[in-house]
Amino acid sequence: MNARAKRIAASGEGARVISLSVGEPDYPPPPQVAELTTAFIGEKKGRLVYTAGHGIPELRRTIAAKVRERTGVVYDPEKEIIVTVGGKHGLAGAVLALVNPGDRVLIPSPYWLSYPPMAVFAGGEPVIIDCLDTGFKLTVDKLRAAAHPRNVALFINSPSNPTGAVYTREELVALGEEAARQDLWIISDEIYDRLLYDGAEFTSIPALPGMRERTLLANGVSKTYSMTGWRIGYVCGPEPVLKAMKTLQSHMTSNPCAAAQQAALAALSLSEDELMAHLGPHLESLRRRRALALEHLGRLPGLGVSVPAGAFYIVVDVRPFLGTPLGASGEPVKDDEELAFRLLDDEHVAVAALTPFGAPGFLRLSFAVPDADLVEGIARLARFLRLA
Ligand SMILES: Cc1ncc(COP(=O)(O)O)c(C=O)c1O
């Protein structure tokens, strides 16, 4: 979708393309990131060398301190933490380490679109648990119904991309107990842990009773610190799995980029006060734009709009519009993907269709965009849906 949007923008035809499909924050990283990384490269005169495969010790120690401060969970920086090439690489490594051919990987839907391919690459079977009717969240009943001797791992992503759903502590305790009954590993994708609204509270799964030993905590600097391009993530978990992940990583990438590790070190070394002094105004701005988007979307009759408690996306239900006359031509569309393409072609608005996220008939709109784009993008969507 992004490539098609860029092509249309480059062709100079018609109206400006408004992208509501982006998956990254629009605020700057903390200034220390550029300052300290530039100084590091200068000191080394550009001669960066291999690092330890699982990341430089200072960064692993800093990750351990940050995770401990934030969640209370203690990890050994040498044996239980790996620095990865972005959060995605950490998740993929976790799946490769845990899953053997034929193993089942449980994925509540809607899900982040990379989870099923990760299971497939490991020779496993992605098992999708539909959570459209339970507020986009897995319930104990649904997890129980999916019980199977070959179940090995369960993905939990809270706050969620694409839905913004945030699990409460009680919900996670109950899911954790059922996961323990089924002897499952939990892969806890905590990449949006700081982006919360309306008093929603983040709960880190390994901090729950009995969960540390069956959870892999995956996070990174991409979202909180707005450092998507630096490609630094990390995974914390029990030594045997981390050992397998380290072996894999050493033969696949050697180590994450040395300069990027310094950048992540600069970011993660910020105290909570320093981080919040930087992040606070940006979180406030996201809160304001979320409210703005919800206000404008709320005016569109027939469009189901879910209110996200975290991340920076809003999911809308376009199922009532499938098969109806749409856009200037009045031609109907059959599904969300065709709708997203037509919306881009007709109105030059890019959104993410959610069939690849396990939610056919839904779209995802990012509100990490300028106010004017948000309002104009929603107005164009309304015109396309023939609601304006
Ligand atoms: C749910 C989720 N997990 C993990 C990631 C991976 O982040 P990274 O850019 O650090 O690979 C993303 C990025 O979009 C995401 O949305």
The ligand as a Gaussian input file, in Angstrom:
#p B3LYP/6-31G(d) Opt

LIG

0 1
 C        3.093000      -5.418000      17.068000
 C        4.474000      -5.143000      16.603000
 N        5.449000      -5.905000      17.064000
 C        6.716000      -5.723000      16.676000
 C        7.039000      -4.738000      15.770000
 C        8.470000      -4.671000      15.337000
 O        9.108000      -3.506000      15.542000
 P       10.539000      -3.250000      14.916000
 O       10.365000      -2.094000      13.995000
 O       11.413000      -2.915000      16.094000
 O       11.009000      -4.463000      14.206000
 C        6.046000      -3.914000      15.248000
 C        6.342000      -2.889000      14.241000
 O        5.507000      -2.393000      13.550000
 C        4.716000      -4.121000      15.685000
 O        3.717000      -3.371000      15.237000

